[in-house]
Amino acid sequence: MANSFQSVSGQSLGSVDALNGLKAQAARDPKASIRETAKQFESLFMAEVMKSMRASTMSSGMLDNSTTQMGTEMLDTQFAGKMSGLPGGLSEAIQKQLQRQMGIQDLSPESVKKASQTTLAQALPALATKGIPNHVQSFIQQHDAAAKSASAATGIPASFMVAQAAHESGWGKREITGTDGSKSHNIFGIKATPGWTGKTVDVRTTEVINGQAHKVTARFRAYGSYDEAFKDYARLISSSDRYAKVVAQAQDGNAAGFARGLQQAGYATDPAYAEKLAKTIQTTQRVQSTLA
């Protein structure tokens, strides 16, 4: 039964002692067992969501180190625990869904045990995606058509491009804007090279130079729409020899290789860029599988 209680990341829900406690509780009080399982899953999932959002957000700079990272992770874990099990929260929806997925009518110990061995692991992944924040789902839906059009032109999966736009813009929350607050629609963070003849915006940003984070003013491209941004990204990636291997990796569906290739080609200076982008691609694909 221990293998039945799995988080979306493949880790068990809690420790071995916690799982043994859940099994014992299932025999005594099946309904309470499902309720506790739902609460634990919600807590773990909220922690995963916060971890994913932290990973897709650029670090604050030179003050970041292993100690501050550990403190942040501990604080996120506490927040996830406090946000779990609240009335009207995700755990209630999980509890109801688990009962429906498991086909339990009378919640007898025998029914719980039999159903959990076969259907609980299948129910959890579907529930997980429903806990994705609304702004994440909205971002993916908003750019789906433009990404598919760019995918047809490049062979790069639409999910890869949406994820890269999400990572660069913080799911649309850190979009590059002009000094007057006007939108640049540049959600890929593409800089204005000397050959660029379109509109531009100057922005203070963080660059990692020789292992050190520095604040610099950089000039970025500006577009009239998000569709233009995706089309320009497609031209940039597919027409440059610099990104030839990146495109090949993407066309093979290799998300990790695509992310590493972009970093190696110098798309970004963040040394953790590939790891962060790969995680955002996973999140994007998980959401898209539910929205499809």
N, C-alpha and C positions, 0 to 999 in steps of 0.2 A: 504493500500500500504506500510505502514511502515514495516510490517512483511516481505515484499518481499526483502528488502535490508538488507541482513544478511551477516556478516562475517563468516568465517569457525569456529570461536570459539563461534558463536551464539550471538555475540553482534551486536547491530545495527550500521550501518555505520554512525558514527558521532552522534551529539546530535539531539533532537527532532526538534529544530529550523533548523538544517541542512537538515533533512529529509523533513520538510515542504517546505524549499527552493527548494529542488530538485523536489518536486511534482509541485510546482508553475512553475518552469523552464520547466518541461516536457510539460506543456500546451502551453508555449510560444515557446520553441525551443527544440523539442524532441531530436534532434541529439546532441545538447550541453548537455542535461541532461544525456544522456548515456555516453558521454565523461567525464563528471564530476563524475558520479558514478564509472566509470572505474578507474579514478585517485584516488578517495577516497579508493576504494577497494585495489588498488595497495599499497597505503600508509599503510593501516591497515595490509595488508598481509606482507609487508616488515618488519613492526614492530613485527609481530608474528614470522617471521623467525629469526630476530635478537634476540628476547626474547628466542626462542627455542635454538639457538646456544649458547647464554649466559648460559642458564640453563644446557646445556650438557658439559660446560667447568668448570673445577675445579676452585674454587675461589682462589684468589691470596694469601689469608692468613689472618694474624691478623689485617691488616689495613682495612679489609672489615667490613662495618657496615651499618645500615639503611640509613644513610646520603649518603654514597658513592653509595649505591644501587639506591637511588632516583635520584642522579645525573646522574648515568649511564643510567637509564630508560629515563630521560628527554633528554639526548644526543642522545640515540637511536631513540627516537621519532622525533627529529629534522633531523637526518640522513635519516630516513624513508621518511619524507616529502620532503627532497631535492632530493631523488632518484626517486620520483614518478613523473609521467607525462612527462618524458624526451622523446625526439624523438626516435622512435625505441624501446622504453621500453615496459614493461609488460602491461601498461595501454592501449597502442594501440592494443595489441593482445586481451586484455580483451574486449575492445570496439567492435572490429570486431566479436569476439566470441559471445558477448551478442546479437548483431544484428542478427547473424545467429541462435543462440539458441532461440531467441524470434520470429524469423520468420518475422521480420519487413522488408518490402520492400520500402515503401514510407516514413517511419518515421513520419507519421501523428500523432498528439496528441492522436487520438482515438486508433491507433494501439499500440502506446507505452503503454497507460494505460491498454489496454486489455491484452497485452502480458506480461507485467511486473507482473501482478497479478497471473499469472499461471506458468511462466517459468523462471523468473529471479533467484529465489531462487534455482532452480535446476541447473542453469548454473554456478553459482559462485563456488560451491565446486569443480567441475571438473577443473575449471580454476585455483583454488588455488594451486593444486598439481603441475601444470606446472611451478609455480614460485619457486619451490624448487631448490636450487643451484645444479649445475652439479655434484660437488664432493659428494654430499649427494646421488644422484641417482646412481652415479658410485659405491659408497661404497656398496649400497644395492644390485646392480646387481652383483658385484664382488663376494660377499659372499653368494649369494642366494643358490647355489647348495650345498655348504658345510653345510649351516644352515639347509637345508631340510634333508640332510643325518643325521645330529645330531638330528633333530626333530623325525625322524623315530626311532631312538635308545632310545630316552628319553620321547617322547610324549609332549615335550615342543614346542609350536609353533615356527616356524622358525623366524617369525617376532620378537618374544621376544628376541631370541638369537642375531639376527643381531642388534637389538636396543641396547642390552647390550654391544656388541662389539663396536658399534658406540659411546656409552656414555663413555666407558673406554678409547677409543683411540681418542676421539674428531673427529669422522668420518674419522679416519685414519691419522689425522694430528699430533697426539701425540703418535704415536706408540713407544713402548719401544725399545730402541736400545742399542747396546753395546758401550763400550768406544771408539771403533774403527769405530763406525757408522754403524756397521752391524745390519741387521734386526733380531729381535727375533721372529717376527710373533705372538707375544703374545698380541693380541688385547683384551683379557679379563682381563688383569691385574692380572693374577694368580701368586701368589708367590711360590717360591721353598720351599716346606716343607722338613723336615729332610729325609723323605722317597723318595724324588725325586732323580732319578739317571741320568736324562738327563742334557743337557746343561743349563747354567744359565747366567744371566747378573745382575750386580749390578747397581742400579739406585737411584739417589736422588729423593725422593718423599715427598709428604705432608701427614701426618697422623694426625687425630684429636684425641688427648689424653686428657681425662678429660675436654672436651669442648674447648681445646686449640689446634691450628694448630701448628705442629712442622715439621721441615724438618729432614728427617731421610734417611739413606741409607738402602735399602731393596734389597733382592735377589729375582729375578723373573725367571720363567721358560722360556726357549728359545726353539723354534720349527724349523723344517726344512721347514715348509709351513703353510699357513693359514688353510688348511685342517686338519693338525695335531693339530692345536690350537683348532678347533671346536670339534674334536674327544676327545681331552683331557678334554675340558670343559664338554662334554657330560658324560664322565666317572666320573669326579669329582662330578657333580651335581646328577647323578642318583645312584651312589654307596655309597653315604655318608648319614648316618642317619640324619646328621645335616641339610641336605637340603630336607628331605622327604616331609615336608609340603610345601616347595617352589615348588617342582615338581607337587604336587597335585593341588596347586592353578593354576599353569601354564596349566596343562592338562584340567582344567575347563575353560580355556580362560580368567582367571581373571588377567589382566595386573597389576592392582593396587595391588592386593594381592601378586602377584609374586614379584613385586618390594619391597613391605614391608617385605615379607618373607626373601628376600636376605639380606636386611639391618638388620633385627632382628637376622639372623643367623650369622652375623658378616662378610659378604662378603666384606664390605667396612666400613670405619670409618666416612665418611662424613655424618653428621646428616640429610642432605637433599638428601641423595642418592636415596631414594625411590621415592620422588617427581620428581627429575630430570629424573630418568630412566623411570618412567611412561610417562612423556611427550615425551621422545625420542621414546618410543614404539608407541605412537600415531602418531608421525611424520612418522615413518617407515611404519606403516600400511597404512597411507594415500598415501604415495608414491607407495607402492606395489600394491595398488588397481588400480592405474593408469597404472603401468608398466605391470600388468598381461594381 
